[in-house]
């Protein structure tokens, strides 16, 4: 499976071989329009070569922070949720 890096959001994702074959129908040289699953935008990517960066999409959920959150009270959880939402991208 080719591993691609979006030029717009810099997320690294993998596409299936069948999806790569469909994307290769429309191309300019090795570049084909690929829709990024992370940001939903299309960009021209080389589907015949993979990047070496680790996959960043879909994001993996970490298990350890959830155990810490279970020990917090409802009020502390609400404060943490509000604090985390300040740093989310729109």
PyMOL commands that place a pseudoatom at each C-alpha (Angstrom):
pseudoatom trace, name=CA, resn=UNK, resi=1, chain=A, elem=C, hetatm=0, pos=[0.000, 0.000, 0.000]
pseudoatom trace, name=CA, resn=UNK, resi=2, chain=A, elem=C, hetatm=0, pos=[1.450, 3.371, -0.973]
pseudoatom trace, name=CA, resn=UNK, resi=3, chain=A, elem=C, hetatm=0, pos=[2.059, 5.772, 1.897]
pseudoatom trace, name=CA, resn=UNK, resi=4, chain=A, elem=C, hetatm=0, pos=[1.362, 9.394, 0.914]
pseudoatom trace, name=CA, resn=UNK, resi=5, chain=A, elem=C, hetatm=0, pos=[1.874, 12.759, 2.607]
pseudoatom trace, name=CA, resn=UNK, resi=6, chain=A, elem=C, hetatm=0, pos=[-0.728, 15.477, 2.073]
pseudoatom trace, name=CA, resn=UNK, resi=7, chain=A, elem=C, hetatm=0, pos=[0.797, 18.744, 0.867]
pseudoatom trace, name=CA, resn=UNK, resi=8, chain=A, elem=C, hetatm=0, pos=[-1.915, 20.805, 2.561]
pseudoatom trace, name=CA, resn=UNK, resi=9, chain=A, elem=C, hetatm=0, pos=[-2.183, 19.342, 6.080]
pseudoatom trace, name=CA, resn=UNK, resi=10, chain=A, elem=C, hetatm=0, pos=[1.068, 17.265, 6.208]
pseudoatom trace, name=CA, resn=UNK, resi=11, chain=A, elem=C, hetatm=0, pos=[-0.716, 14.120, 7.438]
pseudoatom trace, name=CA, resn=UNK, resi=12, chain=A, elem=C, hetatm=0, pos=[0.714, 10.794, 6.279]
pseudoatom trace, name=CA, resn=UNK, resi=13, chain=A, elem=C, hetatm=0, pos=[-1.829, 8.150, 5.218]
pseudoatom trace, name=CA, resn=UNK, resi=14, chain=A, elem=C, hetatm=0, pos=[-1.977, 4.916, 3.269]
pseudoatom trace, name=CA, resn=UNK, resi=15, chain=A, elem=C, hetatm=0, pos=[-4.212, 4.179, 0.293]
pseudoatom trace, name=CA, resn=UNK, resi=16, chain=A, elem=C, hetatm=0, pos=[-5.157, 0.731, -0.921]
pseudoatom trace, name=CA, resn=UNK, resi=17, chain=A, elem=C, hetatm=0, pos=[-3.741, -0.657, -4.150]
pseudoatom trace, name=CA, resn=UNK, resi=18, chain=A, elem=C, hetatm=0, pos=[-7.193, -0.635, -5.762]
pseudoatom trace, name=CA, resn=UNK, resi=19, chain=A, elem=C, hetatm=0, pos=[-7.655, 3.025, -4.836]
pseudoatom trace, name=CA, resn=UNK, resi=20, chain=A, elem=C, hetatm=0, pos=[-4.221, 3.801, -6.283]
pseudoatom trace, name=CA, resn=UNK, resi=21, chain=A, elem=C, hetatm=0, pos=[-5.222, 2.049, -9.516]
pseudoatom trace, name=CA, resn=UNK, resi=22, chain=A, elem=C, hetatm=0, pos=[-8.399, 4.144, -9.808]
pseudoatom trace, name=CA, resn=UNK, resi=23, chain=A, elem=C, hetatm=0, pos=[-6.457, 7.342, -9.033]
pseudoatom trace, name=CA, resn=UNK, resi=24, chain=A, elem=C, hetatm=0, pos=[-3.919, 6.481, -11.735]
pseudoatom trace, name=CA, resn=UNK, resi=25, chain=A, elem=C, hetatm=0, pos=[-6.604, 6.799, -14.447]
pseudoatom trace, name=CA, resn=UNK, resi=26, chain=A, elem=C, hetatm=0, pos=[-6.366, 10.584, -14.222]
pseudoatom trace, name=CA, resn=UNK, resi=27, chain=A, elem=C, hetatm=0, pos=[-2.742, 11.666, -14.040]
pseudoatom trace, name=CA, resn=UNK, resi=28, chain=A, elem=C, hetatm=0, pos=[-0.040, 14.052, -15.156]
pseudoatom trace, name=CA, resn=UNK, resi=29, chain=A, elem=C, hetatm=0, pos=[3.066, 11.906, -15.306]
pseudoatom trace, name=CA, resn=UNK, resi=30, chain=A, elem=C, hetatm=0, pos=[3.338, 10.128, -11.952]
pseudoatom trace, name=CA, resn=UNK, resi=31, chain=A, elem=C, hetatm=0, pos=[1.050, 12.669, -10.207]
pseudoatom trace, name=CA, resn=UNK, resi=32, chain=A, elem=C, hetatm=0, pos=[-2.597, 11.851, -9.562]
pseudoatom trace, name=CA, resn=UNK, resi=33, chain=A, elem=C, hetatm=0, pos=[-5.294, 13.807, -7.706]
pseudoatom trace, name=CA, resn=UNK, resi=34, chain=A, elem=C, hetatm=0, pos=[-5.775, 12.144, -4.314]
pseudoatom trace, name=CA, resn=UNK, resi=35, chain=A, elem=C, hetatm=0, pos=[-8.299, 13.172, -1.652]
pseudoatom trace, name=CA, resn=UNK, resi=36, chain=A, elem=C, hetatm=0, pos=[-6.701, 13.361, 1.789]
pseudoatom trace, name=CA, resn=UNK, resi=37, chain=A, elem=C, hetatm=0, pos=[-8.797, 11.508, 4.393]
pseudoatom trace, name=CA, resn=UNK, resi=38, chain=A, elem=C, hetatm=0, pos=[-7.593, 13.870, 7.134]
pseudoatom trace, name=CA, resn=UNK, resi=39, chain=A, elem=C, hetatm=0, pos=[-8.451, 17.281, 5.673]
pseudoatom trace, name=CA, resn=UNK, resi=40, chain=A, elem=C, hetatm=0, pos=[-10.758, 16.208, 2.823]
pseudoatom trace, name=CA, resn=UNK, resi=41, chain=A, elem=C, hetatm=0, pos=[-8.894, 18.289, 0.214]
pseudoatom trace, name=CA, resn=UNK, resi=42, chain=A, elem=C, hetatm=0, pos=[-7.466, 17.024, -3.055]
pseudoatom trace, name=CA, resn=UNK, resi=43, chain=A, elem=C, hetatm=0, pos=[-3.843, 17.458, -4.017]
pseudoatom trace, name=CA, resn=UNK, resi=44, chain=A, elem=C, hetatm=0, pos=[-1.596, 16.050, -6.736]
pseudoatom trace, name=CA, resn=UNK, resi=45, chain=A, elem=C, hetatm=0, pos=[0.557, 13.285, -5.259]
pseudoatom trace, name=CA, resn=UNK, resi=46, chain=A, elem=C, hetatm=0, pos=[2.951, 10.701, -6.674]
pseudoatom trace, name=CA, resn=UNK, resi=47, chain=A, elem=C, hetatm=0, pos=[1.087, 7.441, -6.022]
pseudoatom trace, name=CA, resn=UNK, resi=48, chain=A, elem=C, hetatm=0, pos=[3.952, 5.297, -7.335]
pseudoatom trace, name=CA, resn=UNK, resi=49, chain=A, elem=C, hetatm=0, pos=[6.407, 6.121, -4.539]
pseudoatom trace, name=CA, resn=UNK, resi=50, chain=A, elem=C, hetatm=0, pos=[5.873, 5.967, -0.793]
pseudoatom trace, name=CA, resn=UNK, resi=51, chain=A, elem=C, hetatm=0, pos=[7.158, 8.407, 1.800]
pseudoatom trace, name=CA, resn=UNK, resi=52, chain=A, elem=C, hetatm=0, pos=[9.257, 7.078, 4.687]
pseudoatom trace, name=CA, resn=UNK, resi=53, chain=A, elem=C, hetatm=0, pos=[7.430, 9.063, 7.400]
pseudoatom trace, name=CA, resn=UNK, resi=54, chain=A, elem=C, hetatm=0, pos=[5.276, 7.149, 9.926]
pseudoatom trace, name=CA, resn=UNK, resi=55, chain=A, elem=C, hetatm=0, pos=[1.516, 7.064, 9.356]
pseudoatom trace, name=CA, resn=UNK, resi=56, chain=A, elem=C, hetatm=0, pos=[-0.268, 9.900, 11.184]
pseudoatom trace, name=CA, resn=UNK, resi=57, chain=A, elem=C, hetatm=0, pos=[-3.818, 9.288, 9.902]
pseudoatom trace, name=CA, resn=UNK, resi=58, chain=A, elem=C, hetatm=0, pos=[-6.028, 7.855, 11.323]
pseudoatom trace, name=CA, resn=UNK, resi=59, chain=A, elem=C, hetatm=0, pos=[-4.808, 9.018, 14.683]
pseudoatom trace, name=CA, resn=UNK, resi=60, chain=A, elem=C, hetatm=0, pos=[-4.348, 6.256, 17.216]
pseudoatom trace, name=CA, resn=UNK, resi=61, chain=A, elem=C, hetatm=0, pos=[-6.059, 6.659, 20.573]
pseudoatom trace, name=CA, resn=UNK, resi=62, chain=A, elem=C, hetatm=0, pos=[-3.703, 6.424, 23.517]
pseudoatom trace, name=CA, resn=UNK, resi=63, chain=A, elem=C, hetatm=0, pos=[-4.893, 4.188, 26.331]
pseudoatom trace, name=CA, resn=UNK, resi=64, chain=A, elem=C, hetatm=0, pos=[-2.906, 5.603, 29.241]
pseudoatom trace, name=CA, resn=UNK, resi=65, chain=A, elem=C, hetatm=0, pos=[-4.522, 9.083, 29.469]
pseudoatom trace, name=CA, resn=UNK, resi=66, chain=A, elem=C, hetatm=0, pos=[-7.965, 7.475, 29.702]
pseudoatom trace, name=CA, resn=UNK, resi=67, chain=A, elem=C, hetatm=0, pos=[-6.972, 5.776, 32.988]
pseudoatom trace, name=CA, resn=UNK, resi=68, chain=A, elem=C, hetatm=0, pos=[-5.946, 9.152, 34.418]
pseudoatom trace, name=CA, resn=UNK, resi=69, chain=A, elem=C, hetatm=0, pos=[-9.240, 10.702, 33.306]
pseudoatom trace, name=CA, resn=UNK, resi=70, chain=A, elem=C, hetatm=0, pos=[-11.235, 8.014, 35.081]
pseudoatom trace, name=CA, resn=UNK, resi=71, chain=A, elem=C, hetatm=0, pos=[-9.773, 9.184, 38.405]
pseudoatom trace, name=CA, resn=UNK, resi=72, chain=A, elem=C, hetatm=0, pos=[-10.892, 12.813, 37.909]
pseudoatom trace, name=CA, resn=UNK, resi=73, chain=A, elem=C, hetatm=0, pos=[-14.181, 14.170, 39.211]
pseudoatom trace, name=CA, resn=UNK, resi=74, chain=A, elem=C, hetatm=0, pos=[-16.875, 15.432, 36.833]
pseudoatom trace, name=CA, resn=UNK, resi=75, chain=A, elem=C, hetatm=0, pos=[-15.930, 19.051, 37.510]
pseudoatom trace, name=CA, resn=UNK, resi=76, chain=A, elem=C, hetatm=0, pos=[-12.248, 18.384, 36.778]
pseudoatom trace, name=CA, resn=UNK, resi=77, chain=A, elem=C, hetatm=0, pos=[-13.168, 16.491, 33.603]
pseudoatom trace, name=CA, resn=UNK, resi=78, chain=A, elem=C, hetatm=0, pos=[-15.265, 19.441, 32.410]
pseudoatom trace, name=CA, resn=UNK, resi=79, chain=A, elem=C, hetatm=0, pos=[-12.396, 21.875, 33.083]
pseudoatom trace, name=CA, resn=UNK, resi=80, chain=A, elem=C, hetatm=0, pos=[-9.997, 19.581, 31.210]
pseudoatom trace, name=CA, resn=UNK, resi=81, chain=A, elem=C, hetatm=0, pos=[-12.403, 19.295, 28.253]
pseudoatom trace, name=CA, resn=UNK, resi=82, chain=A, elem=C, hetatm=0, pos=[-12.734, 23.105, 28.058]
pseudoatom trace, name=CA, resn=UNK, resi=83, chain=A, elem=C, hetatm=0, pos=[-8.963, 23.545, 28.289]
pseudoatom trace, name=CA, resn=UNK, resi=84, chain=A, elem=C, hetatm=0, pos=[-8.363, 20.955, 25.538]
pseudoatom trace, name=CA, resn=UNK, resi=85, chain=A, elem=C, hetatm=0, pos=[-10.958, 22.557, 23.255]
pseudoatom trace, name=CA, resn=UNK, resi=86, chain=A, elem=C, hetatm=0, pos=[-9.003, 25.828, 23.294]
pseudoatom trace, name=CA, resn=UNK, resi=87, chain=A, elem=C, hetatm=0, pos=[-6.214, 24.149, 21.338]
pseudoatom trace, name=CA, resn=UNK, resi=88, chain=A, elem=C, hetatm=0, pos=[-8.311, 22.273, 18.770]
pseudoatom trace, name=CA, resn=UNK, resi=89, chain=A, elem=C, hetatm=0, pos=[-8.081, 23.301, 15.144]
pseudoatom trace, name=CA, resn=UNK, resi=90, chain=A, elem=C, hetatm=0, pos=[-11.362, 24.608, 13.717]
for i in range(1, 90): cmd.bond("trace and resi %d" % i, "trace and resi %d" % (i + 1))
show_as sticks, trace
zoom trace
